[in-house]
């Protein structure tokens, strides 16, 4: 079941994954990419078998049925010095200066090759603790995290892929409260996602309303009420989506490799809890492409094909371990010692729709869990066969492996096969964010997320530089319209994420988790007006249902916006920067948020333009300038924001072609300034200060030094008339402090996030990532 490649899919593929080393060698379509990846993955097979496996790998990827992760698609077979692993957890940071900066260096080298990183900072002594031998006090882990943040900004500025880092801290660390508050400051730790490592003992203390000791290195620093600390974490998540929580005891208890590793951190999006120097190699089976007879009573997913794809995926990704580059030797050793994989699914919501099942219902939850169980079963059986052929992973110990809590739940015949044949890969399943690879696969629903919206308008850039708007449609929705026509009523199975209750999200996540070795990246989108106690209940419920972590996003005055105004009383900003938190079924982590604009004093300027409504109110002013044979018409249109009218765009027109070039340039620049929000009254003063070297003119009894100054006076009069500024004699100190500039636009009662790449209000939260529906930007890279 296939559809012609949608324009957005083609555009994102060209931007992110097409290999174009030269005009003669440029890939012309996704088929070229599949051939490149299949050939590279098959290159480690025996010479006589390479053609066979290349064909099988190609068949698996055709029609986007199996989609390797983005780093594989972009790098495999290119000869570039890049890693094919998406993310890493770095080594343990020892509590001394040499180790701290050695780790910064290793992180920089890893990011340089395109890998995101996770770090646990619980090993660093708290702020104020004595540093023996130098007579100084420690600055604390949060302070040192700023060093990583600065490094990540520098690495990001040198390449096209944004940096991504996860920082974790134990819930009993003496600096835990500073860690929780760290990202309340919109200038701090912008390249980090933060998550608290929450233990079972802490959750018990919360339930019992007991005291909680904060300790480091065997030294007790102080005691706090456990419930108060939990509420502090929850309030921060409610207000600005930081920090997340990882139920770290459960992560380690359920780990099938617990006998040979301990985990204290995850990759930036949280779907992979990893030991020091661990790496995640990812790929997803696209369930939406596997449904036979869609929209009929006989619709069903082709389970035989699902099994075949899962088995082929194991071999393909296992081979990638051997062809990938590694930024550090320790990473290569760790990857090859355990050969962990992360095979997951995407297009789940679309597959359910094609089968007539409504996301969030008991029937849909059971069906989704069944499909994931087939992925897990066949992945493990393929790995045992591969072990018989090529050998088990180096640290495989069948007795210890099968004795772990995580392995106890594997099907009996899988456990038997592991005991008899061995196991090629230490871990096999994970559900990762699939933002951009889902887009290039004809916009299928992402990962296990519900469909966020079925249809929307998107601006498409053409090869000639022009732009058009086209309708972008969800895969299942597009297929339905093609089959039944544009006027056909949608069945009840078409349900969107905003229509679901948070517990329906959790139910889906909890049903799949038993069949996922690592974790599930997912975001539970909540209504803005959800009560705090109901919000907090989601996290508690996630713990009670056995999840390894939880990420919830609630639109709020902080998360998802840029600071718009602050009064002199020091009240909470009306809005601050957006941040991507992954809601994973097994962890909740996030990817760094888009960077905010730069502020000065009490006015902070936007880094993304305001949204334009379809129709704007405005005025046109006629300006006569001596020496010009034609009048100049200045049109200024406004928007209404927070109940206040403000200039949005300007047009300057005249039949006098002498002024054409600079008036066009002027209108574009001034409009761009207006759309950035904040205090834009400075435009008036800048224009009024321009003097024409040929001399100005007397206009209406006043000397005006230049035509630009006259235009500045027109803009000033307009700003006064609409109430944006007051006349000078009426002005009060600080009257510009209320200048609007929120990055969250309001339309019909719903909030819109603006993309940092294209500037359009098309961002949404999925799988812990901010994804732009308009240009394909993803905060997770």
N, C-alpha and C positions, 0 to 999 in steps of 0.2 A: 504494500500500500504506500504509494508515494505521491507527492505533489511537486509541481515545478518550484524551483528554488525562489523564495520570496526576495524582493529587493533588499530588505533589511538583512536577510541572511547572507546574501552576496556581499553586501557592503561590509558587514562585520568580519566575514571571512577574509576579504581583501585587506582589511586594516590589521588584523591580528595574526592570521595563520598562513596566508599565501607566501610561498617562497619565491622571491624574485631577485636572484643574484645578478641577473643581467637581462636586458630586453629579450634576448634570444632564448633564455632559459626560464623565463617567468611562467609560473603555473597559471593556466588559463581557467581552471575550474577545480571544484573540490575533488573530482576524480583524480586529478594529478596529485593532490595532497595525499589521498588514500594510497595511491601507488607508491609514493615516496616513503610513507610510514611503514607500509607492508613490507617493502623491500628491505628497509633498515632493520625491522624487527626480525625478519627471516634470516638475516645475514649471519647469525650465530648458530644456525642449525647446520647439520652435516651438509657438505656441498651437494650431495645427491638429493637431499630433502628440501633444499631452499626453495625451489620452484613450487613444490607442493604447498609448503606453509605460507609462502607469499600469496598464493592464490586463496588459501583459506582465510588468511588475515584480511585480504582485500574483500572477500565475500562477506566477512563479518562486519566490516565498516561500511559496505555499500548501503546506500539509502539511509545512512546514519543509524544503522541498527545497533552497532556498538561504537561508542565514541570515546577514544582515549582522551585523557585530560589535555588541557591547553598547551602545556609545556611540551608534551609529546608531539602534538599536531604541529606546533611551531618549530620544533627543533630537530626531530628525528630525521636523519638522512640529509641534513643540511651541511654537515661538516663544521658547524659553528661550535665554539667552545662554550657551550651552555649545558646546564643540567636538564634532564628530562623529568626530574622530580619536582613537584609543585612546591612543597614546603618541608621544612626541617625543624626539629627541636635541637637547640645547640647544647654544648657540653655544660657540665656543672660549673658554676662560678664559685671559685674558692674565695674565702673572705680575706683577700689581700689585694693590694693594688696591682701587682703584676698579673694575677689571674684575671682581674676585672678587665684590664686593657687588652690582654690576649684574647679574651672572649669578644671584645668589641671588634678586634681585627678579624677574627673568624667569622663573625656575623657580617662584616662588610664584604669579605670575600665570597660568602654564600649569596648575599643579595646581588652582588655584581653579576653572577651567573643566572639570576632570575628566580632564586628561591626565596620564599618567605620564611620567617623564622619564629620560633617560640623560645622563651627564656623563663626560668624560674629564678626569682630574686630572693627567695626565702633564705638563702644561704648567707646573705649579707647582714652584718650586725646592725642593730637599730640606730637611729639618730641619737647622738649623745653618748653612745657607749664609748668607753676609753679605747684608744688605739695604742697598744703597748709598744714601747720603744721609740715613739716619736712625740709623746706628750701632747697628743691631740685627741679630740673627740670625733667619732664617726659621723659622717653626714647622712647615712641611712640609704636604704635601697632606692627609695623614690628619687633621691637626688642623683644617684648614679644612672638611673634610667634616662635622665635627660641627656647623658652622653650617647646612649644608643639612639635616642630620638634625633639628635643632631647628625649622627652618622647616617641614619636612614634617609634623612632629608637630602644629604649630600649625594648618596648613591642614587636616589630617585632622580635628582636633577641631572645626572649624567646619562640617563637612559629613558626609554619610553614606558617602561613598566614601573608602576608606582610601588613603593616599598610597603611591606606588610609585616607587622610584628605582633606577637602575643606576649604579654607579661603577666606572670602569676605570682601570688604571694600567699603563704599559708595563713589560715584564719586565726592562728595563735601567735603570729609574729607581732612583736610590740609596736611595729609601725603600721599595723593593718588599717587603722583609721585614716592615717595620712594617705595610704594607698587607695582607699575607697574614695577619698575626696580629690584625688590627684587630678582627674579630668574635669572637675567642676570649673577649673580655670581654662577658658577656651584657648589659651596660648600654650598650654602645657601638654606634652606627651601626645601630640597629634598623630604620630605615626604608630602608636601602640593601640592594641585592644587589651583590656585588662580583665582578669578573672581571679576571683578569690578561690583558693583551694579549700573547699569545705569538707570537713571530716564527719564521719558518723557520730563521733563523740560530741562534736559541736551541735549537730542537729538534735541529739538527745538533750543536750543542755538547753537548747532553745525550747524544746517541747516541755521541759520541766521547769522552765524559767529559773535556771540555775546560774551561778556565777561562772565566768570563763577566764582562766588564767592566760596571760600573755607572756610568753617565755622565749628566750633565745640562748642556745648553748648551755642549757641546764640552769640558767639564771632566770628567776621569776622577776619580772619587771612591775607588773600591776595586774589587777583583776577588774573585769568589766562584766556587766550583766549580759549573758549570751543573747537574750531576746532583744536587748537594745542594739547590740552589734548587728544582729540579723536585720532588724528594722532599718538600721543605717544603710546596710547594703541594698535593701529593697527600695528605700526612698531614693537612693542614688540611681538605681536602675529605672525607677519610675520617672525621675526628673530628667535624666540625661543619658540613660542606657549604658551607664558604666558604674561599677564593674559587673562582669558576669559572674556566675558561680559554676564551679566544677566539683562534682561530688567525687572527690579524689579517691577515697577508700573504695568506692564501688568500681571505679575505673581499674584499680589495681586488682581487686578481688576477682573481677570478671575477665581479667587478661589471661589468655591461654599461654602467654609467654612469661607469666609471673615468676616462674622458677628461674629465669635468667635475666630479668630486668625489673626496674622500678620506674614508675612514671610520675613526673611532677609538673608536666606542662603539655601543651598541645600545639599544633600548628595554628596559624592565625585565624582560621575559620572553624577550628574546633572539631572537625570530623575525624581527626587523627591524634589521639593521645599517644605520645611517643617518648621513648627513653632518651637519654643524652645521645646526641648525634643521630637520632632516628630520622627517617625520611618517609614520606608518603608518595606512593606511585598509584595513580588513580585512573579509573575508566568507568564508563556507565553504559549499561544496556538500556536502549531506548524502547521502553514498553509501548509507546504510542505507535510504533511502526509494526507491531507484532499482532495487532487485533485483526482477526478474520471476520468478514461479514459485519462490519460496524453498523450501528444504528438499526439492527434487526434483533428479533427474538433469539436468533442463533449466534449472536455476536460472542466471541470468546477469544482470549489470548492464545496464540499458538505456543503451547507449552513445550513442544518438541523443539521448536526453533529457539525458544528461550534457553532451554538446556544446552543446545548446541552453541549458542553465543557465549554463555557463561564459561563453558569449557574452553572454547577458543580464546576467550579473553584472558584466561589464566596463562596460557602459553605465550600469548603476545606480550603481556605485561612482564612475565617472568624473563623473557628475552630482553626487554627494555632495560632491566636491571644491569644486564651485561654490556649493553651498548651505550648507556648513559655516561656522561661525564659527572664528576663529583667535585665540588669546590674544595673539600678537605679529605684527606686520607682517612680520617676517622669515620667520616660519613660513608665512604665506600666500604670500609670494613664492616660497619654496622649493617648496611643494606645487604651485603652479600652473606653475612653470617646468619641472617634471619629471613631474608627474601620476602618481607611482608608486602602485601598488595592491598589495594582498596577498591574492589570491584563493587559498584553500586548500580543504581537505576536512575533514570530520568524519564520524564513524560508520564509519570504515574497518574496524575490527575486526568490527563487527556485519555489515557488508556481506559480509565474508569468510565469516563463520559462515553467513549466509543462502545463500551459494553453496557451502557445504560444504567450505570451505578452512580449514585450521588455521593461525592466525597463527604466523609464525616459520618455516614450512616454505619450501623453495625455491619451490614452486608458488604459495604465497600471496604471497611477496615479489615474484615476477615479475608476478603479476596486479595487485598494488597499484601497482607502478611503471607498468604499462600504463595504469591508470586515471588516475594523476597526469599521465602524458604527454598524455593526451587533454585534461585540464584546461588544461595549458600550451599545447598546440597551438591549441585553440579560443579561448583567451583572447587569444593573439597575433594570430590571424586576425581576431578581432572588433576588436582595437585598430587593426589596419591599415585595416579598413573604416571605423572611426570617424575615423581620421586623414584618410581621403579625404573624409569628410563634414564634419568640424569642424576639421581641421587637426592637425598633429603637436604634441607638447609643445615648448615654446619653445626648449629647449636641444638639440633633436634635430639631430644631424649624421649622416646615413646612412653616410658613409664611416667616420667614427671609431667610430660605434656598432657597425657590423658587423665592425670590425677588432678589437674587444675579445675577450679570451679567452672570456668568458662567452657571447658571441653566436655563437662558432664552432660550438657544439654544437646550435644551433637547427636544426630540419628545413629542408631545402633550399627547400621551397616557402614556408616562413615567411620565410626570409631574402630570397627573391625578392620576396615581397609587401611586406616592409619597404622594400626598395630602390625598388619601384615606387609604393607608396601612402603611405609614411611610417609613423609609429607614434604613436599618441595618448598612450601611457603608457610612461614610461621603464622601469619594471619592473612585472611583473604577478602573480607567484605567490609565495606564502609560506604556511606552515602555522602558524597561531597557536594559542594555548591556547583551547579552546572549552568551558571548564568549565560555566559557567552557561547558555550558549546551547544546549549539548548536553543539559542537564537539562530545559530548557523544551521541547526537541524530543523529548519522551517518553523522556528518559534514554537517548539513543543513546550509544555509546562515544565517547569524547572525542578529537577530532583523529585522529592516527594511532596513538594508544595502544591496547594490548590492553585487553580488558574487565578491570577490576580485580576485580569480584565480580558474580555474576549475580543475586543476590537478598539482601536484607537488610531488617531491620526499621527503620522510621523513625517518629519521633514527629511527628504531624500536628496542628497547632493549628487548631481550628475557629473559625468566625466568632463563636461565643458565648463564646469564651475557654477552652473545654474542650479537652482533648488526647486523642488516640487514637493507637495504634500501628497502622501499616499496613505491608504488605509492599511494598517498592520493588524493581522488577525491571528488569533491563537490557532494552532494546528487543528484541533478537533472542531472548532467553530468554523474554520474555513472549509474543512471537509464536509461538514453538515450543510453549509450553504451551497456548496457545489452540487451536492446530491439532491437537496430538497428545495433549493431556491431561496432567494433573499427574503421572501415574505413569510417563509414557514416559521411557525412558532417554535421556540426552543423547548425541548423536553425538560422535565424537572432535574435531570442529571446534570444540566449546565448550572453549576453553582460556583460563585467566586469566593475568594478568600475573605473579603469583608463581610460576607453573608454568614460566615461560620462562627460558632462559639469557640472560645479558646480551648475548652475541654475537648472539642472535636479534633482540633489540631493535636492535642496531647494524646488522644486515643490512637490516632494514626501512627504517631511517633512511637508510642509504647508498644503497639502491635508489631512493628517492624524490628525494634531493637533486639529481641532475642535471636534474630537471624543475622545480626550485624556484629562482626567481631570488634570493630573499633567504635565509631560513633556516627551520628546522623546530623548533618548540618541542616537546620531548619529555623525559620523565624515564625513566631506566633504573633501576628499583627492584631493588636487590640484597639478598641475604640478609644478616642481621646478622652472621653468622659468616664472611662472605667474607674470605679472607686479604688482607692489604694488598697483596701483590705481584699478586694476581689483580685486585684493585680497580684498582690503578695501570695494569694492562695494558689495562683498558677504555679509558682515555684515550689510551694509546699506539696502540691499535688504531683508535680514532676518527680520530686524525691520519693513520695509515697508509692508511686507507680513503677519505681525501679529505674528511672532514667539516670544517665550519668551527668546530666547538666541540663540547663534550660536557658533559652534566650527568648525574651519577649520584647517586642517593640510597641511603644505607645506614643502616638503623636503628642508632643508637649511643647511648651514654650522654650525648651532648651535643645533637646535632641532634634536635629533636622533643620535648624535655622541658624542664621547668623545674627549676632547681637544687633538689635535694632535701636534700642534706646535705654538709657539708664538715667534715673532722676538723681538729683543731688543728694537724696537721702540714703543712697546706697542700697536701694531695693534690688531684688533679683532682676537680671536682664529679661526683657520680653522674649528674647530668642537667642539661641546660640547655635553652634555648628552641628551639622548632622553627623551621625556616626553609624557605622555598620556593625551590628552585633549578630553573630551567627547564632541561630537557634539550632543547636544540634541536638539530636536526640540524645547524644551521649555527652555532649558538652555544650557549654555555651560560651562561645567565644566570638570574636569579631574581627572584622577587617578595618583598618584605619579609615577615618572619615575624610571626606574631601576637605581641603584646607580652607580656612576662613580668610576673609579679607583683612586688611591692615587698618587699625583704628588709630585715632589721635584724640586725646582728651575724652570727652564724653560722647562723641559722635563716631560711630564705627561704620565703615563703608562696606558695601556688599562686594563679594567676589564673583557673584553671578547675577545676571540682569533680572529685573522684575518681569513678571509675566504680562503680556499684552492681551487685553480683552478684545473680543471681536469688534466692538464699537466703542469709541472713546469720545468724550465731550471735549470741545476745544473752541478756540477763537482764532480768527484770521485778522491780522492788522496790516493796514496799508501804510507804507512808509515812502515818502517822497524825499529823494536826496538830490540836492542841487547839482547840476551838471549831468544828470542822468535823464535820458529822454523817456524812460519808462519807470513806472512805480515798482516798488519792491513789496512783495506780499510775504508776511511772516505768519505762519500757522503754528500754533502751539496746542498740542493735545495733552490731556491730563488723565490720570487714573485716580480712583478713590481707594485709599488705603488707610485702614484703622479709622475710618470715618473722616479722613482728611484728604483734601484734594491736593495733588502734587503734579508738577510737570513730568511728562513721560517722553515726549518726542517733539521735534521741531522741524519744520520745512520752510525753506526760503526759496521763493520763485520770482523770476523776473524775465521779461522779454529781452532784456539787455544781456547779450551773450558774453559781454566783457567780464561779467562777474560769475559766469556759470561754474567754472572749475572750483573756485575757492568757496562759493556758496554751497556746492554739493559736499565738499570736504567738511565745511563748517557744520552743516546740518547733521552729518553722520557723527562727527566727534561730539557735538553737544548732546545729541540724542543718546549716544553711548554713555555719556556721563549721567544724564537724567535717569537712565535705566538701571544704573548701579545703586541708586538710592542714596540715603544719607543727606548731608548738608550740601546741596548743589547750588546754593545762592552765590558761591564764589564765582560761578560762571559770569554773573552780572558784572562783578567788580573787575574781573580779568578783561572783559570786552570793553568796558567803559574806560579802561586805562590805556587803550590802544590809540596812538596818535598817528595820523597820516602825515608822512614827511612832506607831502604837497600842500598841507594845510587842511584844516577842517572847514566847517560852514556854520553860519548862524541859522538855526532852525527854530521857528516859533519863539523868537526873542532870546534864545539861549545858544551859546557856542558849543557845538558838538565836535570833538576833535577828529572823528573818523566815522565812516559808515559802520564799521564794526561797533564803535561806541554807541551809535544810534540803535543798532540791533540789540545791544546790551540793555539799553533803556527800555526797549519794547518788552524784552524778557522780564525786566524788573517790574514794569507796570503790570504785566500779566501775573507774576507771582504775588504782587500785592492784592490784585483784584480777586484772586481765588483764595486769598487768606493763607498762602504758604509762608509769606513773610509779612511783617508789619512795616508801615511807613516809618522812616527813620525817627521822626519825632515821637512816634507812638511805641517804639520798640522798648522792650523790657529786657533786662539782662537774662541771657540764656534762652531767648525765645526760639532759637533754632534747635534746641536740644531734642525737640519732639520730631525732628525730621525722620520720616519713615525709611525703612530699608530692610525689611525682613526677607530672608531667603525662603521663607515658607509663604507662598502666595495663597490667598483665599479665593475660592470659587464655589459658589453654591453650598457653602458650609463645609467643604472638604479642603484639606490641606494638600499643597503640592510642593514637592521638593525639587529644587533646581539642580540640574546637572553641572558639575564643575568643568566638564569638557565642552559641552555644546550650549550650556546656559539655558536650556529649556526645562519647563516644569514637568519632567517625565521620569523622575526617580522613584523607585519603590524598593522596599526591603524584602529580600527573599534569601533564605538559607544563610542569614547572617551577613549578606552583602547588599550594598547599595547598587542597584542596576538601573541604567537609563534605558527606557523603552525606545528612546528616540535615536540615539547614536550608538548604543551598544556598550557604553562605558560601564565598567564594573569596578567597584572599590576593592574587589578581591583579585583584580588583575585579569 
